[in-house]
Amino acid sequence: MDLSKNDALPYYNIFIESVQYNNNIEYRACLQSLCNLRFPEGDFPEDIPPEYRNEMSYDIDNMTLALDFVYKKTKTQPLFQKLYSLGAAKMFSDDDTIGLAIMFSYDYLKYFHPCFSFFLKTPDDFNDNMDIYKTLTEELEK
């Protein structure tokens, strides 16, 4: 699949090579970059910490577009169906969209992004023997 930098935008930035974070602030920055989330400055009381301001101005519209984009591209792919099933099980569910949301959580986004990005760029080469896929399934099975 030949993708240009405009193909996934504004929904999901597949051209971010790696997703690395060590704390909640860095995770939120990664999520914001990947999903093109906007966090407008609001008129918040001075005693509200920046992290809570971020939550209060969460860009649900762009996040929904990003999740819809990812799901549309992967919902019929058996390896992603397995990932979504494992993710949903974390929440005692069998709903694939719950599993998709789990892929974007703090614990799994750093493993999911390389899988999704690789799949979009080279779908014919994506398989369950790849280290990036194995690592994510192992994390989900813990």
HELIX and SHEET records of a PDB file:
HELIX    1   1 ASN A   24  LEU A   34  1                                  11    
HELIX    2   2 PRO A   50  MET A   56  1                                   7    
HELIX    3   3 ILE A   60  THR A   74  1                                  15    
HELIX    4   4 PRO A   78  ALA A   89  1                                  12    
HELIX    5   5 ASP A   96  MET A  103  1                                   8    
HELIX    6   6 LEU A  109  LYS A  121  1                                  13    
HELIX    7   7 PRO A  123  ASP A  125  5                                   3    
HELIX    8   8 ASP A  131  GLU A  141  1                                  11    
END                                                                             
